[in-house]
Each structure stands twice: as structure tokens, then as C-alpha cells.
């Protein structure tokens, strides 16, 4: 019996950050499907265009993005029940308490500052995949 691969939506306007996270996920779970978007609006468009059975098991958003920042995407999707059970992670270079509070108040499951080393990125990817697997088990 084969399981459905994990589908993860990540929105980040920095192509290098996207590539590093993608490599970390591929090392841990090569079958995972990473849907990459570069703006908050593109992430939101992706989410609203998919039916409930085809939503990602994890949403990862950068805080600072063009068009809509991560906290604004959270604010919009938290008003829709269909996204309630999906873990929503903010992954940002900012560790400003005001940004963390804003994101958590808007429905983030967790907030992580982007790691600076490959080993830290791999540890974080493993932790984020844990959120995804918890969701898949529901």
C-alpha cells in the first residue's frame, strides 16, 4: 500500500531560500511535493483555487513578500474554516516580537527565524515535516 506524497505550499520571494528549503525537504522525504510561490498573492491564489481534498498538508509563508505579506495571507485564510486544520508556519529573517505576535494573532501555528546553516535548515525542515505528518494523520 503506497501513501500519498506530502504536499507542502511554500511562499518566499527569495529564490535561494526556496532552493535551500526544497533541498532540505528532498533529503528528508524525497516523495514530498513542494509547491513554490514567490508572493503572498500567488500563495493565496493557489489555496483558493484548490478543492478541500487537494489542499497542502502544510503552508509555509515568508513574513515579508510582495503584494501580501505572510501575516496578511494568514489573516485572509484564517477566516475560512477549510484551512483551519492545516498547520501554517511563518519562516522569516525577522525575529521582531511585533512580527511574531502579528503572525501568531493571525493564525500561525508556529514562527521560525530562517536558519543560517545547512544543518539548522535540515533540522527545521524535519520539524516542519512533522507538522505535515501530524496533519496527514487526521
MODA-V166482 format. One line per field, one symbol per residue. burial: + if it has 24 or more other ideal C-beta (glycine too) atoms within 12 Angstrom, else -. A space follows every 50 residues. Layout:
# MODA-V166482
burial=???
This chain:
# MODA-V166482
burial=-----++++++++---++-+++-++--++--+-+++++++-+++-++--- ----+++++++++++--+++++++++++----+-++++++++-+----+- -++--+++++++-++-----+--++-+++-++--++--
